[in-house]
Amino acid sequence: MYTIKDIVNSLPEEKKRADGLWGKVLRPLAVPFTWLALKMRLKANTVSYLSAVFSVSGGVLFSMPGFWLPLWGAILLNVFSIFDCVDGSVARVTNTAGPWGNWADAVMGFIAYIAVFTASGVYVFLRTGCWWVLLITSLTSSANLLTRAAFQFYKNIVGTEEARGSVSFEQKAADTVGITGFMMPLLVVFHCIGVLSGGGGGIIGMIALIVFNALFYGGGCLVTLIKLARKSIT
């Protein structure tokens, strides 16, 4: 039977250095869940698929009116962030990492981004009636998916190591602010602030988060495409 020590020691140093700030918080939180998954003999891909249940369910609940359902939605989205670390830990401990695991992890990440961007737009729309937030979150989701698709095709051409080196800064920044970064806990914070402030403070925070994501992922998409396009003509 695998132990907690086996799980902790399975994380390579380069993975630790690549983690964003919030990722360093998620890793320890993922350890007991990893131990439980191993005890239940769950495969890494099964954990990846289970994480999608958390992200989609969280997105749906966060899109609801009221207080408790969105709160539970935000909590489930944060549980997804933990499970996004668990699948990799299971694969490393059991020495079952492979291309299909990378595929499952990537696709479940795409689903999570769509869920959280869409849910945040609907959340603000229900409380303000501002339709443009739905447009912004849709464009943000599209920009994120386009960036990832372009990077994947580039990785297929030049290989994993060179591709990661080309966008290492952008990837670490995305890890810091994205679905395994500060975006998920901020959903809980802004939702609770909204209740305490009578709605205003929380909505302002959510709108600020939506605008930031649009600028970050839209700008990141443009920068990444230009960078990769320049490499293709050198």
Buried (B, 14 or more C-beta within 10 A) or exposed (E): EBEEEBBBEBBEEEBEEBBBEBBEBBBEBBBEBBBEBBEEEBBBBBBBBBBBBBBBBBBBBBBBEEEEBBBBBBBBBBBBBBBBBBBBBBBBBBEEBEEEBBEBBEEBBBBBBBBBBBBBBBBBBEBBEBEEBBEBBBBBBBBBBBBBEBBEEBBEEBEEEEBBEBBEEBBBBBBBBBBBBBBBBBBBBBBBBBEEEEEEBBBBBBBEBBEBBBEBBBEBBEBBBEBBEEBEEE
